[in-house]
Amino acid sequence: MAQYNIKLVKSLIGAKKDQIATADSLGLRKIGDSTVQPDNAQTKGKIKKINHLIEVTEA
């Protein structure tokens, strides 16, 4: 199964509360944090919600 490598590249300061919660649910708390997530509908929705704050590559 495919996976995504997600890295937080912009600060969460000034982001909406739901965007901060989405980043937290992905395990992203500080700039530079990265995580590997499965390729499924839930992950794609989270990526779409905070795509201006993250960098996504296929793992």
RAHUZI-V118527 format. One record per run of one state. SS is the DSSP state (~ for helix, > for strand, _ for the rest). FROM is the first residue (numbers start at 1). TO is the last residue. If there is no record, write none. Layout:
SS	FROM	TO
SS	FROM	TO
This chain:
_	1	2
>	3	8
_	9	16
~	17	25
_	26	33
>	34	38
_	39	40
~	41	49
_	50	53
>	54	58
_	59	59
